[in-house]
């Protein structure tokens, strides 16, 4: 398989999985076992492509939030986005200072993928019996911020899954509203994480394949744009159970491969 094709595949994997509730980190770690590991700068670039896609999709919503601060509803929503982000940033800073790193073994990713799928089924069943509401409370903001930390510390959990379902459990039971809040919180969070990773890669750019980096960025941007547009339409009338069963199947398959010694 050519290096160009590998780059395209990794860009597609990042674009599809970054905002679907199935874990981009877990999928990229798995993909790199077959396609070869890439530089931190490359991983930062393809994540940046996915972030730009979400900014483009929500550009009108974001513009309205920052230019219509005379509207109490906008100020309240922005304040809750900020609180959720600050909680995540604080937790991420503490984890970094404690020396946290991504695990090299696939076992925790397989377990997080499988357990996350089961939890999605449980949460969907629980939320189905509650009144549907689109009101973002302070409780929602706090739990979404906290669960972003959970996703960062346990790869395979999925940032989008943990935040969407945290919001739903905290009372934001209308799926499109929970998805929007989770994605908007993710914009500053992922920009901050990407910026931090970029700072860590200073001095490593000399040997970087810039053509591959640009290609991965563009592929991730396009694929993420399509994936998120599809998801936003999908959640208007569907539950997240299809993603739960996918996670259960993937997690079970990974565990089987690990137990058999095929992967580690």
C-alpha positions as CSV (number, residue, x, y, z in Angstrom):
1,X,0.0,0.0,0.0
2,X,1.5,3.4,-1.0
3,X,2.2,6.1,1.5
4,X,-0.2,8.4,-0.3
5,X,-3.0,5.9,0.1
6,X,-2.1,5.4,3.7
7,X,-2.4,9.1,4.3
8,X,-5.8,9.3,2.6
9,X,-7.0,6.4,4.7
10,X,-5.9,8.0,8.0
11,X,-7.5,11.3,6.9
12,X,-10.7,9.5,6.3
13,X,-10.6,7.6,9.6
14,X,-10.0,10.9,11.5
15,X,-12.7,12.7,9.5
16,X,-15.3,10.0,10.2
17,X,-14.6,9.2,13.8
18,X,-13.7,12.6,15.3
19,X,-17.3,13.7,15.9
20,X,-19.2,10.4,15.6
21,X,-19.6,8.8,19.1
22,X,-17.1,6.0,18.3
23,X,-13.7,7.5,19.3
24,X,-11.2,9.0,16.8
25,X,-8.2,8.3,19.0
26,X,-9.0,4.6,19.4
27,X,-9.6,4.2,15.6
28,X,-6.4,6.1,14.7
29,X,-4.3,4.0,17.1
30,X,-5.8,0.8,15.6
31,X,-5.3,2.1,12.0
32,X,-1.7,3.0,12.7
33,X,-1.0,-0.6,13.7
34,X,-1.5,-1.6,10.1
35,X,-0.6,1.6,8.2
36,X,2.4,2.7,10.3
37,X,2.7,5.3,12.9
38,X,2.8,9.0,11.9
39,X,4.4,12.0,13.5
40,X,2.7,14.0,16.1
41,X,2.6,16.9,13.7
42,X,0.7,14.8,11.2
43,X,-1.9,13.8,13.8
44,X,-2.3,17.4,14.8
45,X,-2.8,18.4,11.2
46,X,-5.6,15.9,10.5
47,X,-7.3,16.8,13.8
48,X,-7.1,20.5,12.8
49,X,-8.9,19.6,9.6
50,X,-11.8,18.0,11.5
51,X,-12.0,21.0,13.8
52,X,-12.2,23.4,10.9
53,X,-15.0,21.3,9.5
54,X,-17.1,21.8,12.6
55,X,-16.4,25.5,12.7
56,X,-17.6,25.8,9.1
57,X,-20.8,23.9,9.8
58,X,-21.6,26.0,12.9
59,X,-20.3,29.3,11.5
60,X,-23.7,31.0,11.5
61,X,-24.5,29.8,15.1
62,X,-21.0,30.9,16.3
63,X,-21.3,34.3,14.6
64,X,-24.7,34.9,16.2
65,X,-23.4,33.9,19.6
66,X,-20.5,36.3,19.6
67,X,-22.2,39.3,17.8
68,X,-25.5,39.3,19.7
69,X,-24.4,39.6,23.2
70,X,-27.3,41.9,23.9
71,X,-29.5,38.8,23.8
72,X,-29.6,37.2,27.4
73,X,-30.1,33.7,25.9
74,X,-26.8,34.1,23.9
75,X,-24.9,35.4,26.9
76,X,-26.2,32.5,29.0
77,X,-25.3,29.9,26.4
78,X,-21.8,31.3,26.0
79,X,-21.2,31.4,29.7
80,X,-22.1,27.7,29.9
81,X,-19.8,26.9,27.0
82,X,-17.0,28.7,28.8
83,X,-17.6,26.9,32.1
84,X,-17.6,23.5,30.4
85,X,-14.4,24.4,28.6
86,X,-12.6,25.7,31.7
87,X,-13.5,22.6,33.6
88,X,-12.0,20.5,30.8
89,X,-8.9,22.8,30.5
90,X,-8.2,22.5,34.2
91,X,-8.6,18.7,34.2
92,X,-6.4,18.4,31.1
93,X,-3.7,20.6,32.7
94,X,-3.7,18.5,35.8
95,X,-3.5,15.3,33.8
96,X,-0.6,16.7,31.8
97,X,1.3,17.8,34.9
98,X,0.9,14.3,36.3
99,X,2.6,12.9,33.2
100,X,-0.4,11.2,31.6
101,X,0.2,9.6,28.2
102,X,-1.8,7.6,25.7
103,X,-1.5,3.8,26.4
104,X,0.5,1.7,24.0
105,X,-1.6,-1.3,24.6
106,X,-4.9,-1.8,22.7
107,X,-6.6,-3.5,25.7
108,X,-7.8,-0.3,27.4
109,X,-9.1,1.0,24.1
110,X,-11.0,-2.3,23.4
111,X,-12.5,-2.2,26.9
112,X,-13.5,1.5,26.6
113,X,-15.1,0.9,23.2
114,X,-17.1,-2.1,24.4
115,X,-18.2,-0.6,27.8
116,X,-19.1,2.7,26.0
117,X,-21.3,0.8,23.6
118,X,-23.2,-0.9,26.5
119,X,-23.5,2.4,28.3
120,X,-25.0,4.1,25.3
121,X,-27.8,1.5,25.2
122,X,-28.5,1.9,28.9
123,X,-28.6,5.7,28.6
124,X,-30.8,5.7,25.6
125,X,-33.2,3.4,27.4
126,X,-33.2,5.7,30.4
127,X,-33.6,8.9,28.4
128,X,-36.4,7.5,26.3
129,X,-38.8,7.6,29.3
130,X,-38.0,11.3,30.2
131,X,-39.6,14.5,28.8
132,X,-37.7,16.0,25.8
133,X,-36.0,19.3,26.6
134,X,-33.5,21.5,24.8
135,X,-32.7,23.7,27.9
136,X,-29.0,23.8,28.7
137,X,-28.6,24.1,32.5
138,X,-25.5,24.7,34.6
139,X,-25.6,21.0,35.5
140,X,-25.3,20.1,31.8
141,X,-22.3,22.5,31.4
142,X,-20.5,21.0,34.4
143,X,-21.0,17.4,33.4
144,X,-20.1,18.0,29.8
145,X,-16.8,19.7,30.9
146,X,-16.0,16.8,33.3
147,X,-16.7,14.1,30.7
148,X,-14.4,15.7,28.2
149,X,-11.6,15.0,30.7
150,X,-12.8,11.4,30.9
151,X,-12.6,11.0,27.1
152,X,-9.1,12.4,27.1
153,X,-7.8,10.1,29.8
154,X,-9.4,6.9,28.5
155,X,-8.9,6.6,24.7
156,X,-11.7,4.7,23.2
157,X,-14.3,6.5,25.3
158,X,-15.0,9.1,22.6
159,X,-15.2,12.8,23.4
160,X,-18.4,13.3,21.4
161,X,-20.0,10.2,23.0
162,X,-19.1,11.1,26.5
163,X,-20.2,14.8,26.2
164,X,-23.5,14.1,24.3
165,X,-24.6,11.4,26.8
166,X,-23.4,13.4,29.8
167,X,-25.6,16.3,28.5
168,X,-28.6,13.9,28.0
169,X,-28.2,12.4,31.5
170,X,-27.9,15.9,33.0
171,X,-31.3,16.9,31.5
172,X,-30.6,18.0,28.0
173,X,-32.6,15.1,26.6
174,X,-33.3,16.4,23.1
175,X,-30.6,14.7,21.0
176,X,-30.0,17.5,18.5
177,X,-29.6,20.1,21.3
178,X,-27.3,17.8,23.3
179,X,-25.2,17.2,20.1
180,X,-25.0,20.9,19.3
181,X,-23.8,21.8,22.8
182,X,-21.3,18.9,22.9
183,X,-19.9,20.0,19.5
184,X,-19.7,23.7,20.3
185,X,-17.8,22.9,23.6
186,X,-15.5,20.7,21.5
187,X,-14.4,23.6,19.3
188,X,-12.3,25.6,21.9
189,X,-11.4,22.3,23.6
190,X,-9.9,20.8,20.5
191,X,-8.3,24.0,19.4
192,X,-6.5,24.2,22.8
193,X,-5.5,20.5,22.6
194,X,-4.3,20.9,19.0
195,X,-2.4,24.1,19.9
196,X,-0.7,22.3,22.8
197,X,0.3,19.4,20.6
198,X,1.6,21.8,18.0
199,X,3.8,23.5,20.6
200,X,5.2,20.1,21.6
201,X,6.2,19.4,18.0
202,X,8.4,22.5,17.7
203,X,11.7,21.5,16.1
204,X,10.3,18.3,14.6
205,X,9.1,19.9,11.3
206,X,12.4,19.6,9.5
207,X,11.9,16.0,8.4
208,X,8.1,16.3,8.0
209,X,6.5,15.3,4.7
210,X,4.5,18.5,4.1
211,X,2.6,17.1,1.0
212,X,1.3,14.2,3.1
213,X,0.5,16.5,6.0
214,X,-1.5,18.8,3.7
215,X,-3.3,15.9,2.0
216,X,-4.3,14.4,5.4
217,X,-5.6,17.8,6.5
218,X,-7.7,18.3,3.4
219,X,-9.1,14.8,3.4
220,X,-10.0,15.0,7.2
221,X,-11.7,18.4,6.6
222,X,-13.9,17.2,3.8
223,X,-14.8,13.8,5.3
224,X,-15.5,15.4,8.8
225,X,-17.7,18.0,7.1
226,X,-19.8,15.3,5.4
227,X,-19.9,13.0,8.5
228,X,-21.1,15.8,10.9
229,X,-23.7,17.0,8.4
230,X,-25.0,13.5,8.1
231,X,-25.0,13.0,11.9
232,X,-26.9,16.2,12.6
233,X,-29.6,15.1,10.2
234,X,-29.6,11.6,11.6
235,X,-30.1,12.6,15.2
236,X,-33.2,14.6,14.3
237,X,-35.2,11.4,14.1
238,X,-33.0,8.5,15.3
239,X,-31.4,7.3,18.5
240,X,-27.7,6.6,18.9
241,X,-28.2,2.8,19.3
242,X,-26.6,2.0,15.9
243,X,-23.3,3.5,17.2
244,X,-23.7,1.5,20.4
245,X,-23.9,-1.8,18.6
246,X,-21.0,-0.8,16.4
247,X,-18.9,-0.2,19.4
248,X,-19.9,-3.4,21.1
249,X,-19.0,-5.4,17.9
250,X,-15.7,-3.5,17.5
251,X,-14.7,-3.8,21.2
252,X,-15.6,-7.5,21.2
253,X,-13.5,-8.2,18.0
254,X,-10.5,-6.3,19.4
255,X,-10.7,-8.2,22.7
256,X,-10.8,-11.5,20.8
257,X,-7.8,-10.5,18.7
258,X,-5.9,-9.5,21.9
259,X,-6.7,-12.7,23.7
260,X,-5.6,-14.7,20.6
261,X,-2.3,-12.9,20.5
262,X,-3.0,-11.4,17.1
263,X,-2.9,-7.9,18.5
264,X,-1.5,-6.4,21.7
